[in-house]
Amino acid sequence: MLKIEEARAILNELGLPNAQKNEISDYALLALCNIKEGDNWRKSFKQSHGVSKGIMPFIAKNYHKKYASNTRETFRRQALHQFVQAGIADYNPDIPNLPVNSPRAHYAISKIALETIKTYRTKNWKHAVENFKKKAGELKLIYSKDRNMSRIPINLTDGKVLLLSQGKHNEVQAAIVEEFASRFTQDSILLYLGDTENKTLHVNKKKLESIGIPITEHSKLHDNGFSETHDSF
C-alpha cells in the first residue's frame, strides 16, 4: 500500500469526517509525521512546519507533488484547521501567542496523535486509536480554555465581553472601544467588530440595517470595527 493510502486510512480511523478524506489532508499528515514513501510509521517524529516553507516543500521533495504557492490557504482550510480541531495537530506550539495571521504560523503533530500513529499496522493499533479518541477530547477542552485565557477581552457598555485573538491590531481595537469611545463618544453603540478568526464576532444587524448598511453572510468584511453615536457620529 502506498504511503498516501495509508495516511488516508489513518485519518479515517482517527475519526476525520468525509470532507477531510482528500489528497491534501493525506499529504499534510505525511509531512507533519515526516514520513517518506519507504518509511515505517514508527519513524514518525514531531517537528514544527510552516505551510509554504515546511509542509509543501516536504511534499514536493519526497512525493514529487508540487502545489502552487496560493494553495497554502487550501491546506489550512481543508486539512490543518480540522487537524487542530480533532487533536491531531498543534497550532503554533513553539510560540503559542503568535497573532492568527502571523507569517511565522506553524503546525506540528500532537503528542497523542504521534504516539497513536507510530502503532499503525501493529497489534496495538486499535487500542491506541480508542485511547486517542478519549484523550484528544479531553485535550481539546484544555486547549480551548488555554486559548481563551490568552485572548484580549473587550468589555462593551451592555455588559457583553468579546474575546479577541492575540495581535497588535486587536490591542488597538480594544483600546478604541474601551478607552477612546468611552472618553470621546460616550453615547456611541458598537455596530460591528471583527477578528482575524471571526469576521462577524460582533454585529448589530438591526441597527446597521436601519442606517442602510445591511450585512449578510456574503458581505466582504474587514477585521476591524465601527460604531455610531446617537448624535450622528
N, C-alpha and C positions, 0 to 999 in steps of 0.2 A: 504493500500500500504506500502511495506517495505521501510525503510529509504533510502536504496541504490537505489531503483527505483525512489524515489522522487528526490534524488540527480541527477540522470541522466536526469530526466525531467527538473530540474532547469538549468542544464548546456545546455541542448538543447534550452531552451527558451532564455538563455543569449547569444546564438549565437555561441557556440563552434562547430567546424567542426566535421565531422563524425569520424575522427581519434581519437578524444578525447571522443567518446562515448564508454567507456570501463570501466571495473571494477576498475582499478587503479585510474582513474580520479574520479569516483564516491566516492570511499573511501577517496581519498585525500580531496575532498570538505567537506565531513563529518568531517574529522579530523580538517581541518582549521576552520570550524564553531563550533567545539567542540560539535557536535550533536550525542547523543546516540539514540538507537533504539526507546525508548519511549518518546523522547523529541519532543516538538513543535519547529518548526524552529524559532519562536520568541525568543527562549532561546539562539540563536546563539550569540557568543561573540568573540571578537578579541583577539588572543593570539599567539605570535610567536612560531613556531615549527621548529626544525631541521627535517631532514628526518628520519635518523636512530634512533634518540633519542627523537622524538616527534610524527611525523605522523605515522610511522609504529607501535610503541608501543600502540598508541591510538587505531588503527585498531585492533590489536591483542587482547587488553583488552576488548574492547567494542563490537567487531563484530566477535571475535574468528577466525579471518583470519590472519594467520601468513605468512609473506613473508621472503624469505631468505635475509640475510644481503646484498648480492650483488644486490638485487633488487632496492636499493636506487637510482641507476643511471637510472633505468627504470622509477621510479616515477618522476625524474627530467625531463627526455627526453620526456615522453609520457603524462605528466599531468602538472607539476608545471611550466615548461617553458612556456607552452601555456596559463596557467592561468595568468601569469605575462603579457604576450603579450596582453591578452584580457582585462586586467584591473580588473581581479577577485582577484588576489593576489598581494601582495607587496613582493619584494625580498630584504632581509636584511634591513627591516625597522628600526630596533633598532640600527644598525651600518652600515649606507649606504656605507661607504668607504672600507668595507671588500674586500680583494682580491677575485677574482672569485672562486678560488679553496680552499678557507679557510674552515677548518673543523667547523668553527662557523657559516657557512652559514645557513640562516633560512628564513622562509616564514610566511606570515600572510594574512588573508583575508583582502581585501582592504576595506576602509570605505564605498565607494559607493556600493560595492558588498554586504557588510554586511547589509546595510540599505535596499537593494533590497530583499535579501534572507529572511529577517525577515518578509516580507509581503507575503511570499508564502502561497497559499491557502486562501488568503483573497481577499476582493473586490478591494484592492489597487494594486494587483499583476501586472496586465497588464500595468497600468500607471507607476509603479515602474520599470518594465523591459524597457519600452520606455525611461524613464529618465536615466537608467543605460547605455543604448547603446549610448545615446547622450553624457553624461558626461564622460564615460570611454574613448571615442575617444579623447576628449579634454585633459583629464588627461594623456593619453599616450604621447601626444605631449610634455607636460610639463615635464614628466618623462624622455623622450628621451633627451631633452635639458639639464636637470639637470645632467644626466649621462655623457653627453659629456663634461660638464663643469668640472667634477671631474676626467677626464681622463688625461693620461700622453701624451703630444704631442711630436712627433719626427719630426724634420724638415730635409728632405732629400735635397741633393745638387741640385736636379732638381726642387725644389720649392714645391714638394708634402709634405703634412703633414699627418702623421699617428697618430691615436689616440689609445693608449693602455689602457687597464683596469688597475685599481689600483693594486699595489703589488710591493714588493721589487725586485722581479725578473725582472719586466718590467722597473723599475727605472734603473737597471743595463743595460738592453738592450738599453735604451735611452742614457745612458752615453757612451756606446760603440760606438753607431752610431754617436752621435753629438760631443763627446769630443775626445775619443780615435782615431777614424777613421780620424777625421779632422786634428789631430796632427801627427799621425804616419803612416797613409796610405792614403795620400791626393788624390791619383788617384784611390781610390777604388770605386767600384759600389756595392750597396746593392743588393744582389740577392734574398734573402729570409728572411722574418721576420714573425714570428707567434706569436699569442697571445693565452692565455688560452680560450678566447671566440671565436677566429677565427684563426685557424691554417694556413690559407693562406691569412693573412692580406696584405702581400706584396710578390709577386712572379714575378721575371723577367724570365718568361718561355723561351723566345728566347735565352737569354744568358746562362741559365742553360743547355739547350739542346745543345748549341754549345760546352760546356765543358764536355758533356757526363753525365749530371745529369738531365734527364727528370723528370718532376713532373706531375703526373696525379691526378685525384680525388681519386684514390685508394692508393696513396702514404701514407706511415706512417710518419707523420711529427711531429716534436717536437715544443714546443712553444719557439723557440729561432731563432736566425738569423745567416746568414753567408754572406760573401762578397768576392769579388776578386778584385785585382788591375790590372792595365794594365801591371804590371811587374811581373806577376805570383805569387802574394802573396798567 
